[in-house]
Amino acid sequence: MQTAPPVPRRVTRPRADALRNRERIVTAAREMFVEFGPEVPFDEIARRAGVGNATVYRNFPDRDALAREVVCWVMDRTAEDAERALAESGDAFEALSRFVHAAADERISALCPMAASAFDEHHPDLEAARERVERLIVELMDRARAAGQLRPDIGVGDLMIAVAQLSRPPAGTGCVSLDRFVHRHLQLFLDGLRAPARSELPGTAATMEDLRQS
């Protein structure tokens, strides 16, 4: 007795318009979280995205899900900035500088504090995005250090906390109005990272684990 071959299951893929709506929601949420903070009403996000409220809730059942998606999206874009800097710049310190300015433009410093306060910071999607960014930053710094261009007493944590402090105040506190100062101050900071160092730094180099524990 022969049995009929199994019928292959069809994989349902999201429609193109559904994917576009989701991207519009995430883009609008990112802009509004930066401008007004994480408590901005879903109605306002839907209005800026040009979709209905039901579309927002269909994609993101609660605020934590939307906030997590926004932070992961920004971290993925920041990782892509780092990858481009590594691939396109032959000068190691120039690659590091390019990444720092790009990370500021992604507004990562205004959004990432949400990861510790708005939702589960150990969510696997968030941890994967964070590990990717950290790995690429280490590669950028190691390359600049190996080229003798980056002072040796700087850790990844030192770089990221300075970028966060110099690039944006917390989300929703007028950070957009301070954009004109950002790249000027970041460049001053970057000049201070160049080897040879002009002074000895107090304390020890900070790691990302130091930042997470502080």
C-alpha positions in Angstrom: 0.0 0.0 0.0 1.5 3.3 -1.1 1.0 6.4 1.0 0.6 9.8 -0.7 3.7 12.0 -0.5 3.4 14.8 2.0 2.1 18.0 0.7 4.7 20.8 1.2 3.5 23.5 3.5 3.3 26.9 2.1 5.2 29.6 3.9 3.2 32.7 4.5 5.3 35.8 3.9 4.2 39.2 5.0 2.8 41.4 2.2 5.0 44.2 0.9 2.5 46.8 2.2 2.5 45.2 5.6 6.3 45.4 5.7 6.3 49.0 4.6 3.7 49.9 7.3 5.9 48.2 10.0 8.9 50.1 8.8 7.0 53.4 8.9 5.8 52.7 12.4 9.3 52.0 13.7 10.7 55.1 11.9 8.0 57.3 13.4 8.4 55.8 16.8 12.2 56.4 16.8 11.7 60.0 15.9 9.1 60.6 18.5 10.9 58.7 21.3 13.8 61.0 20.7 11.8 64.1 20.6 9.3 63.4 23.4 10.5 60.4 25.4 9.3 56.8 25.5 5.8 57.6 26.8 4.6 59.3 23.6 1.0 58.1 22.8 0.5 55.3 20.3 -2.1 57.6 18.6 0.6 60.2 17.9 3.0 57.5 16.5 0.3 56.2 14.2 -0.5 59.7 13.0 3.1 60.4 12.1 3.5 57.0 10.5 0.4 57.6 8.4 -1.3 54.4 9.5 -4.3 53.6 11.7 -4.1 52.8 15.4 -5.1 49.2 14.7 -2.1 48.7 12.4 0.3 49.8 15.2 -1.3 47.4 17.7 -1.4 44.6 15.1 2.4 44.9 14.7 3.3 45.8 18.3 0.9 44.6 21.0 2.4 46.8 23.8 4.8 49.6 24.3 7.7 47.3 25.3 7.5 45.4 22.0 7.7 48.7 20.0 10.4 50.2 22.1 12.5 47.0 21.9 12.0 46.9 18.1 13.1 50.6 17.8 16.3 50.1 19.9 17.2 46.9 18.0 16.6 48.7 14.7 18.9 51.6 15.7 21.6 49.2 17.0 21.5 47.3 13.7 21.9 50.5 11.8 24.8 51.5 14.0 26.4 48.1 13.4 26.0 48.7 9.7 27.7 52.1 10.1 30.6 50.3 11.8 30.9 47.7 9.0 30.9 50.4 6.4 33.6 52.3 8.2 35.8 49.2 8.5 35.3 48.3 4.8 35.6 51.8 3.2 38.2 53.6 5.2 41.9 52.6 4.8 42.9 54.8 7.8 42.1 53.0 11.1 41.5 56.2 13.1 39.5 57.7 10.4 37.3 54.6 10.4 36.8 55.0 14.2 36.0 58.7 13.8 33.5 58.0 11.0 31.7 55.4 13.2 31.5 57.8 16.2 29.9 60.5 14.1 27.5 58.1 12.5 26.5 56.6 15.8 25.6 60.1 17.0 23.4 60.6 13.9 21.5 57.4 14.7 20.6 59.0 18.0 21.7 55.8 19.8 22.6 57.6 23.0 19.0 59.0 23.4 17.4 55.6 22.8 19.6 53.0 24.4 18.8 54.0 28.0 15.3 52.8 27.3 16.7 49.3 27.1 17.4 49.3 30.8 14.2 50.9 31.9 11.3 50.2 29.5 11.6 46.4 28.9 13.6 43.3 29.4 17.2 44.2 28.7 18.1 40.5 28.4 15.6 39.8 25.6 17.5 37.6 23.0 16.9 40.1 20.1 18.3 43.0 22.1 21.3 41.0 23.4 22.1 39.8 19.8 22.0 43.4 18.5 24.1 44.7 21.4 26.7 42.0 21.0 27.0 42.7 17.3 27.6 46.4 17.9 30.1 45.8 20.7 32.1 43.3 18.6 32.4 45.8 15.8 33.4 48.7 18.1 36.2 46.5 19.6 37.4 45.7 16.0 37.5 49.4 15.1 39.4 50.3 18.3 41.8 47.3 18.0 42.6 48.3 14.5 43.3 51.9 15.4 45.4 50.8 18.4 47.4 48.3 16.3 48.2 51.2 13.9 49.5 53.3 16.8 46.8 55.9 16.3 44.7 55.3 19.4 46.0 55.9 22.9 46.4 52.5 24.7 44.6 53.5 28.0 41.1 53.7 26.4 38.5 51.0 26.6 35.2 50.4 24.7 33.3 51.6 27.7 35.2 54.9 27.8 34.4 55.5 24.1 30.7 54.7 24.4 30.0 56.7 27.6 31.7 59.7 26.1 29.8 59.4 22.8 26.5 59.1 24.9 27.3 62.1 27.0 28.5 64.3 24.2 26.0 63.4 21.5 22.6 63.7 23.0 20.9 64.4 26.3 18.2 62.0 27.4 15.3 61.5 25.0 12.6 64.1 25.2 14.7 66.8 26.8 15.2 69.1 23.8 18.0 67.0 22.3 17.0 67.9 18.7 17.7 71.5 19.4 21.2 70.7 20.4 22.2 69.0 17.2 24.4 71.8 16.0 26.8 71.2 18.9 27.1 67.4 18.6 29.7 66.9 15.9 31.9 69.8 17.0 32.1 68.3 20.5 32.6 64.8 19.3 35.5 65.9 17.2 37.2 67.5 20.2 36.8 64.2 22.0 38.2 62.2 19.1 41.2 64.5 18.9 41.9 63.6 22.6 41.9 59.9 21.7 44.8 60.1 19.3 48.2 58.6 20.2 50.6 59.6 21.6 48.6 60.6 24.7 49.4 64.1 26.1 48.5 63.1 29.7 47.9 60.1 31.9 44.3 59.2 32.6 43.2 58.5 36.2 41.7 55.1 36.9 41.5 52.2 34.5 40.0 51.7 31.1 36.3 51.1 31.2 34.7 48.1 29.6 31.1 47.6 28.5 30.5 45.3 31.5 31.6 48.2 33.7 28.9 50.4 32.1 26.2 47.7 32.6 27.1 47.3 36.3 27.2 51.1 37.0 
